[in-house]
Amino acid sequence: MEAAGTWALLLLLLLLLVVTLVLPATRARGHLPPGPTPLPLLGNLLQLRPGALYLGLLRLSKKLLWTQDRAPPWEEGRSPGDRGKAGPSLSLAVCAGVFFSNGERWRQLRKFTTLALRDLGMGKREGEELIQAEARCLVEALQGTKGRPFDPSLLLAQASCNIICSLVFDLRLPYDNEEFQAVVQAAGSIAVGVSSPWGQTYEMFSRFLQCLPGPHTQLLGHLGTVAAFATQQVRQHEGSLGASGPARDLVDAFLLKMAKEKQDPNTEFTDENLLMTVVYLLFAGTVTVSTTIRYTLLLLLKYPQVQERVQEELMRELGASQGPSLGDRARLPYTDAVLHEAQRLLALVPMGIPRALTKTTRFRGYTLPQSPIMVFEEPEEFNPGRFLDADGKFKKHEAFLPFSLGKRVCLGEGLARTELFLLFTAILQAFSLEGPCPPGTLSLQPAISGLFNIPQAFQLQFRPR
């Protein structure tokens, strides 16, 4: 017992020595900006609240030099454009695919994916018609609930997933397909898992925890479900692809590019990069839009006067029978403002996907070492009016950055914006929203806040108008 106490005392003294000598010296050598001093190994973990990472970082940001209100004027070096390292729970392979790669690999995959999606109709009339068709299917499914209270999460996610599956796999699945439901639910569970307190801990200490049992095994199982579905679709495409095309979807286009460059030993068009690109598109295309719409519907339950004003505008401009189109956006400024304010308030990816400084950088007299950077916006009260000018017309706001900015801006921004507008307006044109709980009892605070802000679960009643 005495020996154990002696070792404990020595360990404590060693930690104090590190804290008092090593860390201040490191800060002085690097001339870092002011901020809370991290502990050895634990960093600033004890200064953050488990399950509420975003709110904890907001508190810490009061002690930091700058946040994401606007892009900083870099004195030296390049802007933080490179992707930071993602933990194993979020990436099935290190630096593979279009989302978490860097350098030449990222440039080639980003350019290819963007052009391929554009050729398939993203940003064009064909893409709009695809989303409009899915919106009609969603409205029909919501009509089938016959005004009963239910959680709309699954149906909204299936609508979003079908849209990305149409572009990536040339595939649309019925909402009652059990495999489809399992994949969509797995994608949602991934977002919850990586944002949970355990998920955040696992990202920090994955080297120590990955060989141990725990909740991370469920997270990896959900990743496996999504990856298995993507792999199955890729294999089916390999068996049915014509040698000369044309490409039916993104997977076809990628496979044709692989065949063209198969003799190039340095090609970035590989099986691994194809699978990881497809998995990330499937995950992001399923979770982001559906979660944002679900949160917007929660806001309309919380603020029924906002719902009434949106529906008044829709009825005045479109009537009951004319389906919404992108061309109607300018005629629906208040509806557009509500969607923008909902995205801002939700802050779905509050810190953005990890970024990294590509080299040591001088900024306002401080030296910022080559390292990851997290950026985030500070949320405020729900006020769609911030996106309207004095004449009631929609106005842009320079701090509105839900899709990030710079060369790493979300490559699906155009698709997501179109989906949000067309799906949301189709729902509000067809239904009045009610809930079994009084508006005052609804919470707008995230149920979980980590990599993603996950809204509270709630039930809705869709009453046909």
PyMOL commands that set and color helices and strands:
alter all, ss='L'
color gray80, all
select helices_A, chain A and resi 2-30+45-47+53-61+103-119+125-143+153-169+178-195+197-204+206-209+216-240+250-260+271-302+304-318+326-331+333-346+384-387+406-408+413-430+439-441
alter helices_A, ss='H'
color red, helices_A
select strands_A, chain A and resi 82-83+355-356+361-363+366-368+372-373+431-434+448-449+453-454+461-464
alter strands_A, ss='S'
color yellow, strands_A
deselect
rebuild
show_as cartoon
